[in-house]
């Protein structure tokens, strides 16, 4: 039997045992730490050896440092967001845009590089590079070990970075891009003389770029001549061919980068949008670059249009400086085959991102009348509900009085407020009975408002769409549709008038004629001509537009030119659209405060007068008729 004292004694003993175990554990830990902790100065050593660590301590310190470094790198790597598909970013290139004549216009992208497979690089280019840089290229192992050790010594010993590669290791500064930038052509079209110059750039465009300075030009010519001679020495060029290269192949001016503040920025934007759509390229695909975009833009026409708008803008600032602060000029030239030849998108793409040539902003006004006329000539009219269609001609007479009521087969047309709808001419003048051809030539509105009702507003709408206007820009199907309540862009208005000049065939406007990717053709969906209206109808409309130009501006009229002004009832826009030599140009002038309500503002004379129309002056300047 265990007594209570013994029980208590046993409990105390049980409680004491764990304390002894904890004490022993702490003792062993201290002993281990003491063994790991270096003792300085080291006992049992004399002199300098007392302060030198043992090999165990050196090895332990190295292992600990390596472990800590590995741990730090692992943590840093795990915390770093690494983009997917890094190879795509590594091979990202710039995209180059070209004028219609093949010369460089602009380039876009984060990098300045264009890839080109070796098999596509002509022999002349390869030989020029080898003659200049490494004639033993084909016998080299591909890596210059001597150069690598030299570069390593220079980098580690002297802090200087030096290349240690042969040609196969060097980072190619884009032979394809150089060919396009300096000569406006693919590398496959270079001759030996041009190739020799481009080879000289491997030593640095900053030293041999001939357009940078006279000293550079002199060095470039000397280097070019030396490379050609080396090609002869290495047997890569015959003396006879060398003798033909006496004149230095002067390069073109280098293409400008994107976002320069020039009109080319708007051109690039248009071409980029079209290229993605026509070539079925995603934004991701296009952003990786490497494309060569051959546009339809004509350099000379673009210059003429830009200069013409600049004159109009200068005139506005001089005559009406306050109103000129909110004035805008949209303009576009479109060929009868659909090629967009020139546009004016705005004063500066960096300050104004939207393109005025492609903006559906203001009403067409009386510039829309030719589409109503074409619809009437094409479809005829009905004077009674469900009655027979009556054909009309340019000689068909309508009422030209201002204030005449618009009628339907059942009687007057009433608007939703219960008022009769009446038609008015711009100047409030009445012309009495007038033929449709003469009414269009004189821009008499009232006959066309009634003609639209007689033809059918749906037919008017469909004719305008067939001719090139976008459905989204057309106004409601009410009588005002015939007087230009629609809001087409300058590009679409020019394309619509181009249909009349193309004998009634319409081709959708396009800005890119060809795309390659690193020299390989990219399949492109290009528009084709389709019948919009009859050829006879197109001829009748064109004749009326020719009469309009001759009547309003006899000093600049020609047998091949046709055009018409356009005004709106609220004086918020002024147009001039016309054709000459298979090119149609549309110009619109309007006012809008981009920092305000974005509502069109009255022109208040800033677009000139009928005799001194600013839109017409811009149009005639762009068409070379001023």
Rosetta blueprint (number, residue, H / E / L):
1 X L
2 X L
3 X L
4 X H
5 X H
6 X H
7 X H
8 X H
9 X H
10 X H
11 X H
12 X H
13 X H
14 X H
15 X H
16 X H
17 X H
18 X H
19 X H
20 X H
21 X H
22 X H
23 X H
24 X H
25 X H
26 X H
27 X H
28 X H
29 X H
30 X H
31 X H
32 X H
33 X H
34 X H
35 X H
36 X H
37 X L
38 X L
39 X L
40 X L
41 X L
42 X L
43 X L
44 X L
45 X L
46 X L
47 X H
48 X H
49 X H
50 X H
51 X H
52 X L
53 X L
54 X L
55 X H
56 X H
57 X H
58 X H
59 X H
60 X H
61 X H
62 X H
63 X H
64 X H
65 X H
66 X H
67 X H
68 X H
69 X H
70 X H
71 X H
72 X H
73 X H
74 X H
75 X H
76 X H
77 X H
78 X H
79 X H
80 X L
81 X L
82 X L
83 X L
84 X L
85 X L
86 X H
87 X H
88 X H
89 X H
90 X H
91 X L
92 X L
93 X L
94 X L
95 X E
96 X E
97 X E
98 X E
99 X L
100 X L
101 X L
102 X L
103 X L
104 X E
105 X E
106 X E
107 X E
108 X E
109 X L
110 X L
111 X L
112 X L
113 X L
114 X L
115 X L
116 X L
117 X L
118 X H
119 X H
120 X H
121 X L
122 X L
123 X H
124 X H
125 X H
126 X H
127 X H
128 X H
129 X H
130 X H
131 X H
132 X H
133 X H
134 X L
135 X L
136 X L
137 X H
138 X H
139 X H
140 X L
141 X L
142 X L
143 X E
144 X L
145 X H
146 X H
147 X H
148 X H
149 X H
150 X H
151 X H
152 X H
153 X H
154 X H
155 X H
156 X H
157 X H
158 X H
159 X L
160 X L
161 X L
162 X L
163 X L
164 X L
165 X E
166 X L
167 X L
168 X L
169 X L
170 X L
171 X L
172 X L
173 X L
174 X L
175 X H
176 X H
177 X H
178 X H
179 X H
180 X H
181 X H
182 X H
183 X H
184 X L
185 X L
186 X L
187 X H
188 X H
189 X H
190 X L
191 X L
192 X H
193 X H
194 X H
195 X H
196 X H
197 X H
198 X H
199 X H
200 X H
201 X H
202 X H
203 X H
204 X L
205 X H
206 X H
207 X H
208 X H
209 X L
210 X L
211 X L
212 X L
213 X L
214 X H
215 X H
216 X H
217 X H
218 X H
219 X H
220 X H
221 X H
222 X H
223 X H
224 X H
225 X H
226 X H
227 X H
228 X H
229 X H
230 X H
231 X H
232 X H
233 X H
234 X L
235 X L
236 X L
237 X L
238 X L
239 X H
240 X H
241 X H
242 X H
243 X H
244 X H
245 X L
246 X L
247 X L
248 X L
249 X L
250 X L
251 X L
252 X L
253 X L
254 X L
255 X L
256 X E
257 X E
258 X L
259 X L
260 X L
261 X L
262 X L
263 X L
264 X H
265 X H
266 X H
267 X H
268 X H
269 X H
270 X H
271 X H
272 X H
273 X H
274 X H
275 X H
276 X H
277 X H
278 X H
279 X L
280 X L
281 X L
282 X L
283 X H
284 X H
285 X H
286 X H
287 X H
288 X L
289 X L
290 X L
291 X E
292 X E
293 X E
294 X E
295 X E
296 X L
297 X L
298 X L
299 X H
300 X H
301 X H
302 X H
303 X H
304 X H
305 X H
306 X H
307 X H
308 X H
309 X H
310 X H
311 X H
312 X H
313 X H
314 X H
315 X H
316 X H
317 X H
318 X H
319 X H
320 X L
321 X H
322 X H
323 X H
324 X H
325 X L
326 X L
327 X E
328 X E
329 X E
330 X E
331 X E
332 X E
333 X E
334 X E
335 X E
336 X L
337 X L
338 X L
339 X E
340 X E
341 X E
342 X E
343 X E
344 X E
345 X L
346 X L
347 X L
348 X L
349 X L
350 X L
351 X L
352 X L
353 X L
354 X L
355 X L
356 X H
357 X H
358 X H
359 X L
360 X L
361 X L
362 X L
363 X L
364 X L
365 X H
366 X H
367 X H
368 X H
369 X H
370 X H
371 X H
372 X H
373 X H
374 X H
375 X H
376 X H
377 X H
378 X H
379 X H
380 X L
381 X E
382 X L
383 X L
384 X L
385 X L
386 X L
387 X L
388 X L
389 X L
390 X E
391 X L
392 X L
393 X L
394 X L
395 X L
396 X L
397 X E
398 X E
399 X E
400 X L
401 X L
402 X L
403 X L
404 X E
405 X E
406 X L
407 X E
408 X E
409 X L
410 X L
411 X E
412 X E
413 X L
414 X E
415 X L
416 X L
417 X L
418 X L
419 X L
420 X E
421 X L
422 X E
423 X E
424 X L
425 X L
426 X L
427 X L
428 X L
429 X L
430 X L
431 X L
432 X L
433 X E
434 X E
435 X E
436 X H
437 X H
438 X H
439 X H
440 X H
441 X H
442 X L
443 X L
444 X L
445 X L
446 X H
447 X H
448 X H
449 X H
450 X H
451 X H
452 X H
453 X H
454 X H
455 X H
456 X L
457 X H
458 X H
459 X H
460 X H
461 X H
462 X H
463 X H
464 X H
465 X H
466 X H
467 X H
468 X L
469 X L
470 X L
471 X H
472 X H
473 X H
474 X L
475 X L
476 X L
477 X L
478 X L
479 X H
480 X H
481 X H
482 X H
483 X H
484 X L
485 X L
486 X L
487 X L
488 X L
489 X L
490 X H
491 X H
492 X H
493 X H
494 X H
495 X H
496 X H
497 X H
498 X H
499 X H
500 X H
501 X H
502 X L
503 X L
504 X L
505 X E
506 X E
507 X L
508 X L
509 X L
510 X E
511 X L
512 X E
513 X E
514 X E
515 X E
516 X E
517 X E
518 X L
519 X L
520 X E
521 X E
522 X L
523 X L
524 X L
525 X L
526 X L
527 X L
528 X L
529 X L
530 X E
531 X E
532 X L
533 X L
534 X L
535 X H
536 X H
537 X H
538 X H
539 X H
540 X H
541 X H
542 X H
543 X H
544 X H
545 X H
546 X H
547 X H
548 X H
549 X H
550 X H
551 X H
552 X H
553 X L
554 X L
555 X L
556 X L
557 X L
558 X L
559 X L
560 X L
561 X L
562 X E
563 X E
564 X E
565 X E
566 X E
567 X E
568 X L
569 X L
570 X L
571 X L
572 X L
573 X E
574 X E
575 X E
576 X E
577 X E
578 X E
579 X E
580 X E
581 X L
582 X L
583 X E
584 X E
585 X E
586 X E
587 X E
588 X E
589 X E
590 X E
591 X E
592 X E
593 X L
594 X L
595 X L
596 X L
597 X L
598 X L
599 X L
600 X E
601 X E
602 X L
603 X L
604 X L
605 X L
606 X L
607 X L
608 X E
609 X L
610 X L
611 X L
612 X L
613 X E
614 X H
615 X H
616 X H
617 X H
618 X H
619 X H
620 X H
621 X H
622 X H
623 X L
624 X L
625 X L
626 X L
